Amino acid sequence: MLKVLIVEDSAVVTKVLRHLVDSDPQLQAEFVDSLAAAQSALAQTNDYFAAIVDLTLPDARDGEAVDFTLAQGLPTIVLTGVFDPQMRERLQSRGIVDYITKENRYSYQRALALVHRLARNRHTQVVVAEDSSSVRRHIVTLLERHHYRVHQATNGREALALLTQHPQTRLLITDYQMPEVDGFTLTQELRHRIGPDRLAIIGLSTSGEPNLSARFIKYGADDFLHKPFCPEEFYCRVQSNIEALERLMALEESARRDPLTGLHNRRHFFAEAPGLLSQAQSQGHPLAVAVLDVDHFKKINDHYGHQTGDEVLKALAQALSQGFARFLLARAGGEEFFLMMPGVDSDKGRQLLDSLRTQLARHPLRASGEAIPIRFSAGITDERGLDLEQMLAQADRYLYQAKAAGRDRVVDDSCALQPA
């Protein structure tokens, strides 16, 4: 929950903002209508995440309320009824997050969207590669004002090392002319390693060369800025590139998710499992693979209906997610699930799955006016020297042995019937 202090004396604007906040489950706001009321609110508690402040208030006509919230360490978004270039310059120099003119409902939606953006930025890493200490310090100050996690490099070689050290970095801002490795070479090298769906790159330069921006983009950059730049344009470019990357990653993630249960799907499992298996084999660590199947699932669908069948799958998926969160888990299709457990042998894996069976037996699903028990059978193996397909085939063979032995049980390497 993000708690926001909103300082606004207009009843109309307050009504719109209150409605928007009330419809947003991630936001909580305290509304005050003057500088004095804001001072009183902050004297009682300073657990606010950010402030949205009207520039002109009855007791603060020259932006004193903005100065106050900034002095309290609150990221401050300014609302103003008039666009004035000189005022914009003064506000930016004070260190505000942004200023928004009061034009329509979209303006207030944008102000609240900025609060969410600030919250996401706390987990967004950016590398700044710039050999000029003054320029680099300016860029870092702007980014930190928006809560980005910033890593600094003075040349391309340092930037490459930082990106290796921090693989979750989502944006690189790089100057063109740098010692050792310049911006072009850095961009080119990175695009051989990291695709545009994982890292956005913005090039910078003071050069007046007319084709420089085109060259940067051809080398793999996503955007370009001429120095010096105004903070407003800088923020627009940074936010635009970050959000485009987030949309791409969200699309990719949705393609790897099962829409019913929310678990990862078969595609994701086969993309991630080979690497985990290879790592375990190279390090000599145990690794168990299990195949699970809901018992009598067709009977559940036939007797209770497919909607109840879906509820059974979702309940099992939730229990698996809670009990095996640190492992690779996927809905393989239908009522079947795959589970890969690095660092766990088949005996320990069987114990964990048996514990889950016991837990589910104690908490049947309430649906269609009845208590419906959720039972599953599973096969699990940790036999070494097998590839992924062979391990899944072996676990699947054990699964069918569990079914044949009466269901509601787990068969592992120690208790499986070996083929004649």
KEROKE-485001 format. One record per residue (C-alpha): residue in three letters; residue number from 1; z negated, x, y negated. Coordinates in steps of 0.2 Angstrom, whole numbers. Layout:
N
Ala NUM Z X Y
...
***
This chain:
420
Met 1 0 0 0
Leu 2 5 7 -17
Lys 3 -6 2 -31
Val 4 2 1 -48
Leu 5 -5 -1 -66
Ile 6 6 -12 -76
Val 7 3 -12 -95
Glu 8 14 -25 -103
Asp 9 9 -38 -117
Ser 10 25 -49 -115
Ala 11 20 -65 -105
Val 12 38 -67 -100
Val 13 40 -50 -93
Thr 14 23 -50 -85
Lys 15 28 -66 -76
Val 16 44 -58 -69
Leu 17 35 -42 -64
Arg 18 21 -52 -56
His 19 33 -62 -46
Leu 20 42 -47 -40
Val 21 26 -38 -35
Asp 22 19 -53 -26
Ser 23 35 -54 -15
Asp 24 34 -35 -10
Pro 25 21 -32 4
Gln 26 20 -14 0
Leu 27 15 -16 -18
Gln 28 -2 -20 -26
Ala 29 -3 -21 -45
Glu 30 -16 -23 -59
Phe 31 -9 -31 -75
Val 32 -16 -27 -92
Asp 33 -9 -31 -109
Ser 34 -16 -17 -120
Leu 35 -20 1 -122
Ala 36 -39 -3 -122
Ala 37 -37 -14 -106
Ala 38 -28 1 -98
Gln 39 -42 13 -103
Ser 40 -55 1 -96
Ala 41 -45 -1 -80
Leu 42 -44 18 -77
Ala 43 -62 20 -82
Gln 44 -67 9 -67
Thr 45 -55 17 -54
Asn 46 -41 30 -54
Asp 47 -33 26 -37
Tyr 48 -17 20 -44
Phe 49 -1 28 -38
Ala 50 9 26 -53
Ala 51 10 16 -70
Ile 52 23 5 -78
Val 53 20 5 -97
Asp 54 27 -5 -111
Leu 55 31 8 -125
Thr 56 25 -4 -139
Leu 57 9 -13 -138
Pro 58 -2 -22 -151
Asp 59 -15 -8 -151
Ala 60 -2 6 -147
Arg 61 14 5 -157
Asp 62 20 23 -155
Gly 63 19 25 -137
Glu 64 0 30 -136
Ala 65 -2 20 -120
Val 66 12 31 -112
Asp 67 3 47 -118
Phe 68 -13 40 -110
Thr 69 -7 36 -93
Leu 70 2 53 -92
Ala 71 -14 62 -97
Gln 72 -23 53 -83
Gly 73 -10 61 -71
Leu 74 -1 45 -67
Pro 75 18 46 -65
Thr 76 23 34 -79
Ile 77 39 23 -80
Val 78 42 17 -97
Leu 79 48 -1 -102
Thr 80 56 -2 -119
Gly 81 65 -16 -128
Val 82 77 -4 -138
Phe 83 88 10 -132
Asp 84 87 25 -144
Pro 85 94 42 -140
Gln 86 80 51 -150
Met 87 67 40 -142
Arg 88 74 45 -125
Glu 89 73 63 -129
Arg 90 55 62 -134
Leu 91 50 52 -119
Gln 92 59 64 -107
Ser 93 50 79 -116
Arg 94 33 70 -113
Gly 95 36 71 -94
Ile 96 39 52 -90
Val 97 47 48 -73
Asp 98 60 37 -82
Tyr 99 62 24 -95
Ile 100 70 7 -93
Thr 101 76 -5 -106
Lys 102 71 -23 -104
Glu 103 87 -32 -102
Asn 104 86 -43 -86
Arg 105 78 -46 -70
Tyr 106 87 -31 -62
Ser 107 78 -20 -75
Tyr 108 61 -24 -68
Gln 109 68 -23 -50
Arg 110 73 -6 -54
Ala 111 56 -1 -61
Leu 112 48 -6 -45
Ala 113 61 2 -35
Leu 114 57 18 -44
Val 115 39 17 -38
His 116 45 16 -20
Arg 117 57 30 -23
Leu 118 42 41 -29
Ala 119 33 37 -13
Arg 120 47 42 -2
Asn 121 50 58 -12
Arg 122 33 64 -6
His 123 41 67 11
Thr 124 58 73 4
Gln 125 60 92 4
Val 126 72 100 -8
Val 127 77 119 -9
Val 128 82 125 -26
Ala 129 92 141 -26
Glu 130 93 149 -44
Asp 131 92 167 -49
Ser 132 87 162 -67
Ser 133 68 160 -67
Ser 134 68 149 -83
Val 135 81 137 -76
Arg 136 73 137 -59
Arg 137 56 133 -66
His 138 65 119 -77
Ile 139 73 111 -61
Val 140 57 113 -51
Thr 141 47 104 -65
Leu 142 59 90 -65
Leu 143 59 88 -46
Glu 144 40 89 -45
Arg 145 39 76 -58
His 146 47 64 -46
His 147 36 70 -32
Tyr 148 49 79 -22
Arg 149 42 93 -11
Val 150 51 109 -18
His 151 55 126 -10
Gln 152 61 140 -22
Ala 153 74 153 -18
Thr 154 81 167 -30
Asn 155 97 169 -20
Gly 156 107 162 -6
Arg 157 99 173 7
Glu 158 82 167 3
Ala 159 89 149 3
Leu 160 96 151 20
Ala 161 79 157 26
Leu 162 70 143 18
Leu 163 82 130 26
Thr 164 79 138 43
Gln 165 60 137 40
His 166 61 119 34
Pro 167 74 110 44
Gln 168 69 93 37
Thr 169 75 98 20
Arg 170 87 84 13
Leu 171 94 92 -3
Leu 172 100 109 -8
Ile 173 102 113 -27
Thr 174 112 129 -29
Asp 175 118 139 -43
Tyr 176 136 147 -42
Gln 177 132 165 -48
Met 178 118 173 -38
Pro 179 115 190 -31
Glu 180 117 194 -13
Val 181 124 177 -7
Asp 182 132 166 -21
Gly 183 133 147 -21
Phe 184 150 146 -14
Thr 185 146 157 1
Leu 186 129 148 4
Thr 187 137 131 4
Gln 188 151 137 16
Glu 189 138 145 28
Leu 190 127 129 28
Arg 191 142 118 32
His 192 145 128 47
Arg 193 127 124 52
Ile 194 122 108 45
Gly 195 133 92 43
Pro 196 134 81 27
Asp 197 124 68 37
Arg 198 108 80 37
Leu 199 109 89 21
Ala 200 116 85 3
Ile 201 121 99 -8
Ile 202 123 99 -27
Gly 203 131 114 -35
Leu 204 127 121 -53
Ser 205 135 132 -65
Thr 206 137 137 -83
Ser 207 154 143 -81
Gly 208 168 134 -90
Glu 209 180 136 -76
Pro 210 190 120 -75
Asn 211 192 119 -56
Leu 212 174 125 -52
Ser 213 167 108 -47
Ala 214 182 104 -36
Arg 215 180 121 -27
Phe 216 162 118 -24
Ile 217 165 101 -16
Lys 218 180 108 -6
Tyr 219 167 121 1
Gly 220 156 107 7
Ala 221 145 102 -8
Asp 222 142 84 -11
Asp 223 141 85 -30
Phe 224 141 96 -45
Leu 225 132 98 -62
His 226 136 109 -77
Lys 227 122 118 -85
Pro 228 114 114 -96
Phe 229 112 96 -91
Cys 230 101 81 -97
Pro 231 86 76 -86
Glu 232 93 58 -85
Glu 233 109 64 -77
Phe 234 100 76 -66
Tyr 235 89 62 -59
Cys 236 104 51 -57
Arg 237 113 64 -47
Val 238 98 69 -36
Gln 239 93 51 -32
Ser 240 111 46 -28
Asn 241 114 60 -16
Ile 242 97 58 -8
Glu 243 99 39 -6
Ala 244 117 41 1
Leu 245 110 53 14
Glu 246 96 41 19
Arg 247 108 27 21
Leu 248 118 38 33
Met 249 103 43 43
Ala 250 97 25 44
Leu 251 114 19 51
Glu 252 113 33 64
Glu 253 95 29 68
Ser 254 100 10 70
Ala 255 114 15 82
Arg 256 101 24 93
Arg 257 89 10 93
Asp 258 88 -5 105
Pro 259 88 -21 93
Leu 260 77 -31 105
Thr 261 63 -19 108
Gly 262 64 -7 94
Leu 263 64 8 107
His 264 77 21 107
Asn 265 92 17 118
Arg 266 102 25 132
Arg 267 113 34 120
His 268 98 43 111
Phe 269 90 47 128
Phe 270 105 56 134
Ala 271 107 65 117
Glu 272 89 72 117
Ala 273 84 74 135
Pro 274 95 88 140
Gly 275 88 99 127
Leu 276 70 95 132
Leu 277 74 98 150
Ser 278 82 115 146
Gln 279 67 120 136
Ala 280 55 116 150
Gln 281 65 125 163
Ser 282 67 141 152
Gln 283 49 141 149
Gly 284 43 137 167
His 285 34 121 161
Pro 286 33 105 171
Leu 287 43 90 166
Ala 288 43 73 174
Val 289 57 60 173
Ala 290 53 41 177
Val 291 63 26 179
Leu 292 54 9 176
Asp 293 60 -8 180
Val 294 51 -25 177
Asp 295 47 -34 193
His 296 55 -51 197
Phe 297 63 -51 180
Lys 298 77 -63 185
Lys 299 64 -76 191
Ile 300 55 -74 174
Asn 301 72 -78 165
Asp 302 76 -92 177
His 303 59 -101 177
Tyr 304 53 -98 159
Gly 305 70 -95 150
His 306 78 -80 142
Gln 307 67 -81 126
Thr 308 52 -78 137
Gly 309 61 -64 146
Asp 310 64 -56 130
Glu 311 45 -57 125
Val 312 41 -49 142
Leu 313 52 -34 138
Lys 314 45 -33 120
Ala 315 27 -33 127
Leu 316 31 -19 140
Ala 317 40 -9 126
Gln 318 26 -10 115
Ala 319 14 -5 128
Leu 320 25 10 133
Ser 321 26 15 115
Gln 322 8 15 113
Gly 323 4 24 129
Phe 324 18 37 129
Ala 325 21 40 110
Arg 326 23 58 112
Phe 327 36 57 125
Leu 328 55 53 126
Leu 329 56 34 129
Ala 330 71 23 130
Arg 331 77 6 135
Ala 332 91 10 147
Gly 333 98 -7 148
Gly 334 92 -24 155
Glu 335 75 -23 161
Glu 336 76 -4 165
Phe 337 67 10 155
Phe 338 69 29 155
Leu 339 54 40 152
Met 340 54 59 150
Met 341 37 68 149
Pro 342 38 87 145
Gly 343 22 96 150
Val 344 18 83 163
Asp 345 20 84 182
Ser 346 25 69 193
Asp 347 7 67 199
Lys 348 0 66 182
Gly 349 14 55 176
Arg 350 11 43 191
Gln 351 -8 42 185
Leu 352 -2 38 167
Leu 353 10 24 173
Asp 354 -3 17 185
Ser 355 -16 16 171
Leu 356 -3 6 161
Arg 357 0 -6 175
Thr 358 -19 -9 176
Gln 359 -19 -12 157
Leu 360 -5 -24 158
Ala 361 -13 -34 173
Arg 362 -28 -37 162
His 363 -18 -43 147
Pro 364 -5 -55 153
Leu 365 8 -62 140
Arg 366 4 -79 133
Ala 367 21 -88 132
Ser 368 28 -105 136
Gly 369 10 -112 137
Glu 370 6 -100 152
Ala 371 -2 -83 156
Ile 372 13 -73 162
Pro 373 8 -56 171
Ile 374 19 -41 166
Arg 375 22 -30 181
Phe 376 34 -16 184
Ser 377 39 -3 197
Ala 378 43 15 194
Gly 379 50 30 202
Ile 380 45 48 195
Thr 381 50 65 199
Asp 382 47 83 193
Glu 383 57 92 205
Arg 384 64 108 198
Gly 385 81 115 199
Leu 386 89 97 196
Asp 387 100 93 181
Leu 388 96 77 171
Glu 389 108 66 181
Gln 390 100 72 197
Met 391 83 69 191
Leu 392 87 51 185
Ala 393 95 48 202
Gln 394 80 54 211
Ala 395 68 44 201
Asp 396 79 29 203
Arg 397 79 31 222
Tyr 398 60 32 221
Leu 399 60 16 211
Tyr 400 69 7 224
Gln 401 57 13 237
Ala 402 43 5 226
Lys 403 53 -11 226
Ala 404 55 -11 245
Ala 405 36 -7 247
Gly 406 31 -23 238
Arg 407 34 -19 219
Asp 408 20 -17 206
Arg 409 18 2 211
Val 410 24 19 206
Val 411 32 31 219
Asp 412 32 50 215
Asp 413 38 66 224
Ser 414 22 66 234
Cys 415 23 49 242
Ala 416 42 46 242
Leu 417 51 44 258
Gln 418 64 58 260
Pro 419 81 53 265
Ala 420 85 56 284
***
